[in-house]
Amino acid sequence: MVEVAHETVLIVEDEQDIANMIEYNLRREGYATRITATGEEALSSIASAAPDIALLDLMLPGVDGLEVCRQLKQDSRTRDIPIIMLTARSEDVDTITGLELGADDYVTKPFSPKVLTARIRTVIRRSRKTSSDSKGRRIKVHDIEIDVPRHEVKCGGEKMPLSATEFDILVFLSKNPGWVYSRSQIISGVKGDDYPVTERSVDVQILGLRKMLGERGALIETVRGIGYRMREERDG
């Protein structure tokens, strides 16, 4: 017996056969679905009614998938919508770019419908847990103030426009200043266990985070051969 999922999945895919195949399999699993074929249609559909998750093809006519992801993650009304990227390209640069923009996962074409459904379940579950865990939390380390529910970071009172993933890494490291985390621990802590991304992408994210923090970027220290840590605060 199929468990009724009830969640709504927005399928953003310009190849009709693929969109129909995804829709058929998701509806069998109890998901509600909507299909759009362009980036513009996707943004309009989400503005009208936010889905529980978006499956976003990167190669779209007009506004491409990366730009759709960028706009969604920069808007406070839509940045918490989980995104799984669908791509026919296997280069690291595409994956890293999407993850830098805040996408939650990616699946490379061709893919198994069962694998895609499992990824959807995992991302939705992880997103809900993160939302629940973050309610009412504020973190202050050095002069960096992090308002988790509002997704805001202030350094010396000035707002820092971090990407979703940069923000999550900063929160993760700031919860325990002085503790050293390996790259795999950072991936698991931010994205969950068994997240399909290379450890090199952590270095890319840390580099971007340091750049955004300016002189405070030095507070995120590299521990050679191990990973990264937020510098511990010391009295005096």
PLY file of the C-alpha trace (Angstrom):
ply
format ascii 1.0
element vertex 236
property float x
property float y
property float z
element edge 235
property int vertex1
property int vertex2
end_header
0.00 0.00 0.00
1.38 3.39 -1.02
1.82 5.87 1.81
0.05 9.15 1.09
2.68 11.89 1.08
0.48 14.96 0.45
3.49 17.24 -0.22
3.45 19.28 -3.43
6.38 18.91 -5.81
7.01 21.53 -8.48
8.64 19.92 -11.54
10.57 22.47 -13.60
11.54 20.59 -16.75
11.29 21.61 -20.41
11.49 18.05 -21.78
7.86 16.96 -21.65
8.57 13.20 -21.65
10.85 13.53 -18.62
8.40 15.82 -16.80
5.55 13.37 -17.44
7.64 10.41 -16.25
8.56 12.21 -13.03
4.97 13.28 -12.45
3.63 9.76 -13.01
6.02 8.20 -10.50
5.57 10.91 -7.88
1.78 10.69 -8.04
2.04 6.93 -7.54
3.88 7.72 -4.30
1.14 10.09 -3.15
2.71 13.45 -4.03
0.77 16.31 -5.57
2.57 17.77 -8.59
2.77 20.85 -10.76
4.77 21.14 -13.98
6.36 24.22 -15.54
8.60 24.24 -18.61
10.52 27.51 -18.18
12.27 29.44 -15.43
9.82 32.31 -15.79
6.84 29.98 -15.35
8.49 28.39 -12.31
9.01 31.73 -10.56
5.44 32.75 -11.32
4.04 29.43 -10.08
6.02 29.62 -6.84
4.93 33.21 -6.26
1.31 32.07 -6.55
1.63 29.02 -4.29
4.87 27.77 -2.74
5.52 24.04 -3.23
7.04 21.81 -0.56
9.99 21.14 -2.85
11.13 22.08 -6.37
12.81 19.77 -8.89
14.76 22.21 -11.02
16.33 21.37 -14.37
19.45 23.48 -14.94
19.16 23.64 -18.74
15.99 25.68 -19.23
15.09 28.06 -22.06
15.20 31.74 -21.12
15.88 32.05 -17.39
18.00 28.98 -16.62
17.83 26.80 -13.52
20.78 28.42 -11.77
19.18 31.84 -12.08
15.87 30.50 -10.78
17.72 29.00 -7.81
19.54 32.28 -7.20
16.33 34.30 -7.18
14.51 31.87 -4.89
17.33 31.73 -2.34
17.76 35.51 -2.28
14.07 36.09 -1.51
13.10 35.73 2.17
9.67 34.44 1.11
11.05 31.53 -0.92
14.57 30.77 0.34
13.40 27.92 2.59
11.85 25.97 -0.30
14.08 22.91 -0.81
15.56 22.53 -4.29
16.85 19.41 -6.02
18.71 20.17 -9.25
18.19 17.95 -12.30
21.12 18.07 -14.69
22.43 16.20 -17.71
25.85 17.66 -17.06
28.29 15.89 -14.75
31.01 18.56 -14.36
31.83 19.57 -10.79
31.44 23.25 -11.67
27.69 22.89 -12.30
27.13 21.00 -9.07
29.24 23.37 -6.99
27.61 26.46 -8.48
24.13 25.17 -7.68
25.10 24.18 -4.15
26.77 27.56 -3.61
23.48 29.20 -4.52
21.72 27.14 -1.85
20.35 24.08 -3.68
19.82 21.13 -1.34
20.73 18.21 -3.59
21.25 17.21 -7.22
20.42 14.23 -9.43
22.22 13.59 -12.71
20.23 12.40 -15.73
19.43 9.66 -16.51
18.16 8.74 -13.06
16.02 6.07 -11.46
12.54 7.27 -10.37
13.02 5.33 -7.13
16.28 7.15 -6.43
14.68 10.52 -7.15
11.73 9.75 -4.87
14.10 8.70 -2.08
16.07 11.93 -2.48
12.85 13.97 -2.30
11.81 12.26 0.93
15.26 12.83 2.45
15.46 16.51 1.48
11.94 17.30 2.74
12.59 15.49 6.03
15.93 17.26 6.50
14.42 20.64 5.63
11.64 20.23 8.20
14.09 19.14 10.89
16.35 22.13 10.18
13.37 24.49 10.32
12.21 23.00 13.61
15.68 23.05 15.16
16.32 26.66 14.16
13.24 28.28 15.66
14.01 31.05 18.12
17.79 30.63 17.90
20.32 33.44 17.91
24.07 32.99 17.99
26.74 35.57 18.82
30.45 34.89 18.40
33.08 37.65 18.43
31.12 40.57 16.89
29.21 38.32 14.48
25.49 38.13 15.27
23.45 35.35 13.65
19.65 35.39 13.70
18.87 31.85 12.51
15.07 32.15 12.00
15.49 35.40 10.05
18.49 34.06 8.13
20.41 37.25 8.94
24.06 37.82 9.76
25.44 41.09 11.09
29.11 41.92 11.54
29.65 44.99 13.67
26.01 45.84 13.06
26.30 45.60 9.26
24.26 42.97 7.41
26.19 40.36 5.42
24.40 38.94 2.33
25.47 35.30 2.60
24.21 32.49 0.38
22.09 29.80 2.01
24.98 27.33 2.20
27.48 29.93 3.45
24.99 30.85 6.15
24.51 27.22 7.20
28.26 26.63 7.44
28.73 29.79 9.52
25.97 28.66 11.90
27.50 25.18 12.15
30.99 26.46 12.99
29.75 29.21 15.31
27.78 26.85 17.57
31.03 25.50 19.05
33.92 27.99 18.66
37.30 26.31 19.00
36.04 22.90 17.91
37.66 21.51 14.77
35.44 19.88 12.14
36.54 17.81 9.17
35.11 18.56 5.75
32.93 15.46 5.90
31.62 16.51 9.33
30.73 19.94 7.94
28.88 18.36 5.00
26.97 16.02 7.33
26.23 18.78 9.83
24.95 21.20 7.21
23.38 18.91 4.61
22.84 15.60 6.41
24.47 12.18 6.20
25.29 10.65 2.81
25.00 13.99 1.01
26.38 13.48 -2.52
28.97 16.25 -2.82
32.76 16.30 -2.88
34.70 17.54 0.12
36.38 20.05 -2.20
33.12 21.97 -2.37
33.51 22.74 1.35
36.76 24.56 0.56
34.93 26.57 -2.11
32.18 27.51 0.36
34.67 28.46 3.09
36.58 30.63 0.61
33.37 32.46 -0.33
32.32 32.82 3.31
35.68 34.30 4.30
35.47 36.75 1.41
32.00 37.90 2.48
33.10 38.36 6.10
36.04 40.54 5.07
38.64 40.96 7.81
36.53 38.70 10.05
37.08 35.88 7.58
40.32 35.14 9.45
38.16 33.98 12.39
37.45 30.83 10.38
40.72 29.00 10.77
42.14 26.19 8.67
43.53 23.31 10.72
45.95 21.64 8.34
45.19 18.01 7.66
41.90 18.11 9.59
39.43 20.81 8.57
38.10 24.11 9.89
37.05 25.83 13.10
35.67 29.13 14.31
38.33 30.82 16.45
37.51 30.55 20.13
36.69 33.76 22.00
39.08 34.61 24.84
38.50 36.98 27.72
40.70 40.04 27.71
0 1
1 2
2 3
3 4
4 5
5 6
6 7
7 8
8 9
9 10
10 11
11 12
12 13
13 14
14 15
15 16
16 17
17 18
18 19
19 20
20 21
21 22
22 23
23 24
24 25
25 26
26 27
27 28
28 29
29 30
30 31
31 32
32 33
33 34
34 35
35 36
36 37
37 38
38 39
39 40
40 41
41 42
42 43
43 44
44 45
45 46
46 47
47 48
48 49
49 50
50 51
51 52
52 53
53 54
54 55
55 56
56 57
57 58
58 59
59 60
60 61
61 62
62 63
63 64
64 65
65 66
66 67
67 68
68 69
69 70
70 71
71 72
72 73
73 74
74 75
75 76
76 77
77 78
78 79
79 80
80 81
81 82
82 83
83 84
84 85
85 86
86 87
87 88
88 89
89 90
90 91
91 92
92 93
93 94
94 95
95 96
96 97
97 98
98 99
99 100
100 101
101 102
102 103
103 104
104 105
105 106
106 107
107 108
108 109
109 110
110 111
111 112
112 113
113 114
114 115
115 116
116 117
117 118
118 119
119 120
120 121
121 122
122 123
123 124
124 125
125 126
126 127
127 128
128 129
129 130
130 131
131 132
132 133
133 134
134 135
135 136
136 137
137 138
138 139
139 140
140 141
141 142
142 143
143 144
144 145
145 146
146 147
147 148
148 149
149 150
150 151
151 152
152 153
153 154
154 155
155 156
156 157
157 158
158 159
159 160
160 161
161 162
162 163
163 164
164 165
165 166
166 167
167 168
168 169
169 170
170 171
171 172
172 173
173 174
174 175
175 176
176 177
177 178
178 179
179 180
180 181
181 182
182 183
183 184
184 185
185 186
186 187
187 188
188 189
189 190
190 191
191 192
192 193
193 194
194 195
195 196
196 197
197 198
198 199
199 200
200 201
201 202
202 203
203 204
204 205
205 206
206 207
207 208
208 209
209 210
210 211
211 212
212 213
213 214
214 215
215 216
216 217
217 218
218 219
219 220
220 221
221 222
222 223
223 224
224 225
225 226
226 227
227 228
228 229
229 230
230 231
231 232
232 233
233 234
234 235
